[in-house]
Amino acid sequence: MLKKWLSNIILAVAVRFLLMNSEYQKVISERVEVSTALNSWKRVTEGVYLRNVGIDPYSGDLFHETPIGLYVFDVIQRYFPWWALCLLFVATDLTTALCLAYVGNSYANSRNSKKEEEKKQDVSEVKDNETFTETDIALYVLMAYLFNPYIILNCVGFTTTVFSNLLNSIALVAMMRHSIFWGCLSVALLTLQNLYPVSLLVPIAIYICSSKPEKSLKFTVVTIITMFILMFSLLLGICYYIMGSWSFLRNTFGFILLVPDLRPNIGLYWYFFTEMFEYFKSLFIASFQINVSLLYIVPLALRFRREPVLLAFSYLAIMTIFKSYPCVGEVGFYVSLLPFWIHLFQHMQQGFIIGCFMLVCTGFAPIVWHQWIYARSANANFYFGVTLAFAIAQTFFLTDILFASVKHEFASRHNINKDASGNEAKLFLE
């Protein structure tokens, strides 16, 4: 098993280093599917330069990272040569993969422990005959992340989403380890950078509270909320201390919420608001932001309260699909969690179609972009059609998994399942 892990890690690292030191690195880093206004390393470099020459990087519409990120990236660019910068991004990607492998191992272990407890207690309401091998799922998750094309492009393109993915994985690790401190800290850093991940507090709180006695549930919830508010306020204070003003709020939170930059990306905002009459723009921006940040939190939390890991996965997917400036690195992160749901595959009905849809859209995007921008044989409608189809494919991917979870719960509760040949069979606990 150790040999498999090392061979996969070495191969993944080699692929990244080869691409980073090839002529394709610059092309990848400038792709609109990879780099956006929020995660572009080129914009980071320009923002750091402006700060070093005494110009406020938030005075224009160029830099949108947080002041903490500005300080960290200044140190990185000042003291890290090219080879060290490559090593930093690859090491960050590898750390994220190992964190997700740990989460996968813990998730499978918790499901096995739950089944063992049900056997001992002779619980007949929920039955399941699947066997979860923790090491196998951890290896599958590791490979799904390290060899995910979206993740490789994200790393080679030097986007700051690499660090966001690491924080997301740390938040999941903190949830599995019932760590309130690290969970709140990682979510606070993510919220400071991207705003939408504040919803991850819900599955973290549900998972941590599931191991607490009923008497201390209110205290635990209050502790989580209080600690998050304190940490987020502290981070805002540090940002104010670095910049000496609150000017960064307009170019960070304001930029995400108001969507002033309508350059093309894989999201849905840019084309819609390009065609929108200015009179209606505020109404539809509010509608879009409510859709991505508030609309699904409570319904999904109520329905999947017993599956907080699946709940966190659904929040990550919704954020990526409907956020204002998405990129393929964020898509690759939640797609890499697919091995978590091996036990749901038999109930999924659209996996092949969705996979083909996403592959075709991924291949068509640069082709249509070239026809639109360079060959001028197409227009914006062509590229938006691809991004719209890509968002629809992701939506079907998420709903297929959620419906599969509902079907799995129903089948387990009523002793109905399908064997490998597709015939109905009874479930028996031996």
ABEGO torsion letter per residue (X at the ends): XAAAAAAAAAAAAAAAAAAAABAAAAAAAABAAABBAAABAAAAAAAAAAAAAGBBAAABAABABBAAAAAAAAAAAAABBAAAAAAAAAAAAAAAAAAAAAAAAAAAAAAAAAAAAAAAAGBAABBBABBBBAAAAAAAAAAAAAABAAAAAAAAAGBAAAAAAAAAAAAAAAAAAGBAAAAAAAAAAAAAAAGAAAAAAAAAAAAAAAABBAAAAAAAAAAAAAAAAAAAAAAAAAAAAAAGBAAAAAABAAAAAAGABABBBABAAAAAAAABBAAAAAAAAAAAAAAAAAAAAAAAAAAAAABAAAAAAAAAAAAAAABABBBAAAAAAAAAAAAAAAAAAAABAAAAAAAAAAAAAAAAAAAAAAAAAAAGABBAAAAAAAAAAAAAAAAAAAAAAAAAAAAAAAAAAAGBBBBAAGBBBBBBBX
